[in-house]
């Protein structure tokens, strides 16, 4: 695969640009292009490298033919790339499955703690001069609680290890990870139907695909242990936000912490403003270290492809 020119259209650490140029590849950085500008320019390039801001639609991919050979995503999720259109056009799609692992796992753990101990609410109250509100901010320990981990890939496993250090029992589900394998990293592999009534906390680590859309919904919440908590630092749309709001309002759900939303920026004001809701604006991958790893990883993948080596992060359409 001959790659001579690469276009970068999102803010990606300069490690990526420097690595590509060191390999003899010409790089143009054009952040903030409109769709029309991207369609007009893309045919000049062999590869396009993005994060999550740029939408690589079928129109963009068609406009890139026959020059465009590769689209690289400096991150894990490829929701912003039309995989079917890329596959039909013979355009390889790459991501960086390892780069964000630690950042996303640590953010998940932080959200679990914030949700358990009312940290955002306490911070807001004290800054407003309301010391007396502390009596209403009674929290819960994680010790000897059960956390259900939906998705036992790299991030789910890292979360499990860290929650075990708090003395939590870790149970989980992943159709690709047999119970015997999950037992090796301390997670009891169960079916979803077994997890719902046992888990004090549910944390989500799955992609948004038809099978996972609104996975956590009214029916599931009705099966959950009263007082359960939900954390999602994976993909918006896996949790039915209207159903979650109903569970919070009824008191069945004791708290929720979301970093991702079905629509971003989120429009569900009632959910965001619920007193037992903790929300962050899609910060799971937003660490200096995580972005540097992703930048280095996607550059290495592009260079490997240009040198005829098989990249590790190929995403199938």
C-alpha positions, -999 to +999 in steps of 0.1 A: +000+000+000+017+032-012+011+060+012+028+093+003+004+119+016-016+119+048-043+144+058-050+150+096-082+168+103-086+166+141-064+177+170-040+148+174-007+150+194+022+161+173+039+127+179+017+114+150+028+141+126+065+139+135+065+101+133+049+101+099+073+127+085+102+108+100+091+079+078+092+101+047+054+106+045+041+141+036+016+153+062-009+181+060-028+192+092-061+209+085-082+210+116-118+221+115-126+215+078-163+216+069-177+185+052-176+203+019-140+213+023-130+177+032-149+163+002-130+188-020-096+181-006-096+143+002-089+131-033-053+145-030-044+121-001-036+084+003-047+084+040-069+103+063-062+104+101-090+116+125-101+114+161-139+117+168-147+152+155-144+145+117-172+125+102-159+102+076-191+096+056-198+077+025-196+110+005-161+116+019-150+081+010-164+083-025-147+117-030-114+101-020-115+075-048-092+062-062-064+079-042-077+073-007-065+039+006-067+042+044-086+060+072-070+059+106-088+067+139-066+078+168-088+061+193-109+030+197-145+038+186-151+042+149-187+054+151-177+085+130-165+064+101-189+047+076-173+012+077-196-002+050-188+025+026-151+021+033-152-016+028-171-012-005-145+013-017-116-009-007-104+016+020-087+001+050-099+014+084-075+013+114-080+023+150-058+022+181-072-004+204-045-001+231-040+037+234-070+047+255-073+016+277-057+029+309-074+064+305-109+049+300-104+023+329-092+050+353-121+073+344-145+045+350-131+039+384-132+077+392-169+078+381-177+048+403-162+066+433-179+099+425-212+081+422-207+063+454-195+091+476-214+121+461-182+139+453-195+162+427-225+171+448-203+178+478-180+199+458-208+220+444-224+224+478-193+235+496-183+260+469-218+275+472-211+279+510-236+251+520-217+231+546-250+218+562-258+198+530-232+173+541-258+155+562-277+147+531-247+133+512-243+100+529-224+076+506-217+039+503-185+019+505-174-003+476-160-029+500-179-062+497-202-049+470-207-066+437-199-050+404-212-064+371-189-057+342-206-059+308-178-064+283-145-081+294-121-067+268-090-047+277-108-019+295-132-042+314-104-063+326-084-032+339-115-020+357-120-054+373-084-055+386-088-020+402-122-027+417-109-059+432-084-038+451-113-021+468-126-055+480-154-057+454-167-090+440-163-088+402-188-106+380-191-101+343-204-110+309-188-112+275-199-135+247-163-138+235-148-146+268-156-180+283-161-182+321-128-202+325-109-174+308-125-146+329-117-165+361-080-160+353-084-123+360-108-127+389-141-122+372-169-148+376-184-152+341-222-152+342-251-146+318-267-112+317-298-126+334-277-138+363-259-104+366-289-081+368-302-092+402-267-096+418-249-064+408-247-034+431-229-016+403-231-020+366-203-008+343-205-009+305-176-017+282-191-027+249-193-010+215-226+005+202-239-021+177-275-032+170-272-059+197-262-034+224-284-004+216-305+003+247-291-028+263-299-013+297-336-005+295-368-005+315-370-043+314-334-047+326-337-021+354-368-039+367-347-070+371-318-052+389-312-052+426-330-022+442-304+005+449-281-005+420-259+021+403-249+025+366-217+037+351-211+042+313-178+053+299-181+033+268-206+044+241-237+065+243-269+046+233-260+015+252-280+029+281-316+039+274-314+074+290-352+078+294-354+045+311-324+055+334-342+087+343-373+068+353-352+044+374-336+073+392-369+091+397-385+059+412-355+054+435-348+019+421-315+032+407-295+049+435-271+067+412-257+069+377-225+082+362-223+088+324-195+100+303-211+093+270-246+100+256-269+090+228-267+125+215-236+147+221-238+173+234-266+157+255-301+172+253-318+153+282-318+181+307-339+162+332-314+134+334-283+157+336-299+177+364-310+148+385-294+150+419-281+115+418-266+119+384-229+124+377-220+135+342-188+143+323-185+155+287-169+124+271-136+126+289-128+089+291-099+092+266-089+127+276-056+123+292-022+136+280-008+101+282-037+084+264-036+109+235+001+105+231-002+067+230-030+069+204-010+094+183+021+072+183+000+040+177-019+054+147+013+067+132+030+033+136-001+016+120+000+039+090+037+034+085+033-003+088+006-003+061+028+018+038+057-006+043+036-037+034+033-049+070-001-060+084-014-034+109-028-046+142-058-023+144-077-032+112-115-026+117-138-047+096-169-032+080 
